[in-house]
Amino acid sequence: MEQEDFNKVRASIREQCGSEVMIQLDRGRNKVDIQKGVIMEAYPSVFTILVDEEDDDKPAQLLSFSYTDVITKDIRMKLC
């Protein structure tokens, strides 16, 4: 992993703040979660996504990920 890759991912996510995304989380052992959320903030080492479950019983969750998660494909994101 190079610093240039890291900077590209960080810049791309920073540009997309406020955008709605579909995220695919690799939970290990063939477990995958697919959720829809909004990119809230981009910090130097991490970024946050607000995920609002379709089930009204559950409150919205603020998830944080590192840019390394995107590079290693532990999380995959697609703009909605």
Phi and psi in degrees as GROMACS dihedral restraints (atoms count N, CA, C in turn):
[ dihedral_restraints ]
;  ai    aj    ak    al  type     phi  dphi    fc
    3     4     5     6     1  -104.5    20    10
    4     5     6     7     1   157.4    20    10
    6     7     8     9     1   -62.3    20    10
    7     8     9    10     1   -33.2    20    10
    9    10    11    12     1   -63.1    20    10
   10    11    12    13     1   -42.5    20    10
   12    13    14    15     1   -61.4    20    10
   13    14    15    16     1   -44.6    20    10
   15    16    17    18     1   -59.3    20    10
   16    17    18    19     1   -45.4    20    10
   18    19    20    21     1   -66.8    20    10
   19    20    21    22     1   -36.7    20    10
   21    22    23    24     1   -64.2    20    10
   22    23    24    25     1   -45.2    20    10
   24    25    26    27     1   -64.1    20    10
   25    26    27    28     1   -44.4    20    10
   27    28    29    30     1   -60.7    20    10
   28    29    30    31     1   -45.5    20    10
   30    31    32    33     1   -65.1    20    10
   31    32    33    34     1   -41.1    20    10
   33    34    35    36     1   -62.9    20    10
   34    35    36    37     1   -44.3    20    10
   36    37    38    39     1   -69.0    20    10
   37    38    39    40     1   -38.1    20    10
   39    40    41    42     1   -61.6    20    10
   40    41    42    43     1   -38.4    20    10
   42    43    44    45     1   -66.6    20    10
   43    44    45    46     1   -28.9    20    10
   45    46    47    48     1   -92.3    20    10
   46    47    48    49     1     6.5    20    10
   48    49    50    51     1   -54.8    20    10
   49    50    51    52     1   132.4    20    10
   51    52    53    54     1    91.9    20    10
   52    53    54    55     1    -8.8    20    10
   54    55    56    57     1   -86.8    20    10
   55    56    57    58     1   148.7    20    10
   57    58    59    60     1   -85.5    20    10
   58    59    60    61     1   134.4    20    10
   60    61    62    63     1  -132.8    20    10
   61    62    63    64     1   154.3    20    10
   63    64    65    66     1  -102.1    20    10
   64    65    66    67     1   125.4    20    10
   66    67    68    69     1  -114.6    20    10
   67    68    69    70     1   141.6    20    10
   69    70    71    72     1  -118.0    20    10
   70    71    72    73     1   114.2    20    10
   72    73    74    75     1  -100.9    20    10
   73    74    75    76     1   126.6    20    10
   75    76    77    78     1   -88.0    20    10
   76    77    78    79     1   109.3    20    10
   78    79    80    81     1   -93.9    20    10
   79    80    81    82     1     2.6    20    10
   81    82    83    84     1    87.8    20    10
   82    83    84    85     1   160.4    20    10
   84    85    86    87     1    49.6    20    10
   85    86    87    88     1    45.7    20    10
   87    88    89    90     1    61.2    20    10
   88    89    90    91     1    26.0    20    10
   90    91    92    93     1  -103.9    20    10
   91    92    93    94     1   125.5    20    10
   93    94    95    96     1  -131.4    20    10
   94    95    96    97     1   131.1    20    10
   96    97    98    99     1  -108.0    20    10
   97    98    99   100     1   135.6    20    10
   99   100   101   102     1  -119.1    20    10
  100   101   102   103     1   123.9    20    10
  102   103   104   105     1  -139.2    20    10
  103   104   105   106     1   159.8    20    10
  105   106   107   108     1  -111.7    20    10
  106   107   108   109     1   137.6    20    10
  108   109   110   111     1  -157.5    20    10
  109   110   111   112     1  -176.3    20    10
  111   112   113   114     1  -123.2    20    10
  112   113   114   115     1   131.2    20    10
  114   115   116   117     1   -70.6    20    10
  115   116   117   118     1   118.8    20    10
  117   118   119   120     1   -93.4    20    10
  118   119   120   121     1   -56.1    20    10
  120   121   122   123     1  -138.9    20    10
  121   122   123   124     1   151.2    20    10
  123   124   125   126     1  -124.1    20    10
  124   125   126   127     1   114.9    20    10
  126   127   128   129     1  -103.8    20    10
  127   128   129   130     1   173.2    20    10
  129   130   131   132     1   -57.9    20    10
  130   131   132   133     1   -35.5    20    10
  132   133   134   135     1  -113.4    20    10
  133   134   135   136     1   -20.6    20    10
  135   136   137   138     1  -139.7    20    10
  136   137   138   139     1   167.2    20    10
  138   139   140   141     1  -136.6    20    10
  139   140   141   142     1   158.5    20    10
  141   142   143   144     1  -119.4    20    10
  142   143   144   145     1   147.0    20    10
  144   145   146   147     1  -129.9    20    10
  145   146   147   148     1   128.1    20    10
  147   148   149   150     1   -91.3    20    10
  148   149   150   151     1   115.9    20    10
  150   151   152   153     1  -107.2    20    10
  151   152   153   154     1   121.7    20    10
  153   154   155   156     1  -108.3    20    10
  154   155   156   157     1   112.1    20    10
  156   157   158   159     1   -66.1    20    10
  157   158   159   160     1   145.5    20    10
  159   160   161   162     1   -68.5    20    10
  160   161   162   163     1   -24.5    20    10
  162   163   164   165     1   -75.2    20    10
  163   164   165   166     1   119.5    20    10
  165   166   167   168     1   -67.3    20    10
  166   167   168   169     1   -16.2    20    10
  168   169   170   171     1   -73.8    20    10
  169   170   171   172     1   -24.7    20    10
  171   172   173   174     1   -98.1    20    10
  172   173   174   175     1   134.9    20    10
  174   175   176   177     1   -75.0    20    10
  175   176   177   178     1   164.3    20    10
  177   178   179   180     1   -65.4    20    10
  178   179   180   181     1   148.1    20    10
  180   181   182   183     1  -117.0    20    10
  181   182   183   184     1   141.4    20    10
  183   184   185   186     1  -103.3    20    10
  184   185   186   187     1   110.7    20    10
  186   187   188   189     1  -101.6    20    10
  187   188   189   190     1   144.0    20    10
  189   190   191   192     1  -120.4    20    10
  190   191   192   193     1   144.2    20    10
  192   193   194   195     1  -137.6    20    10
  193   194   195   196     1   153.4    20    10
  195   196   197   198     1   -93.1    20    10
  196   197   198   199     1   159.2    20    10
  198   199   200   201     1   -65.6    20    10
  199   200   201   202     1   -26.1    20    10
  201   202   203   204     1   -64.0    20    10
  202   203   204   205     1   -32.6    20    10
  204   205   206   207     1   -59.5    20    10
  205   206   207   208     1   -36.5    20    10
  207   208   209   210     1   -72.6    20    10
  208   209   210   211     1   -44.0    20    10
  210   211   212   213     1   -63.7    20    10
  211   212   213   214     1   -40.6    20    10
  213   214   215   216     1   -84.7    20    10
  214   215   216   217     1    -0.5    20    10
  216   217   218   219     1    64.3    20    10
  217   218   219   220     1    30.7    20    10
  219   220   221   222     1   -74.2    20    10
  220   221   222   223     1   -24.4    20    10
  222   223   224   225     1  -132.6    20    10
  223   224   225   226     1   138.4    20    10
  225   226   227   228     1  -123.2    20    10
  226   227   228   229     1   135.6    20    10
  228   229   230   231     1  -124.8    20    10
  229   230   231   232     1   146.0    20    10
  231   232   233   234     1  -140.1    20    10
  232   233   234   235     1   131.7    20    10
  234   235   236   237     1   -65.8    20    10
  235   236   237   238     1   141.5    20    10
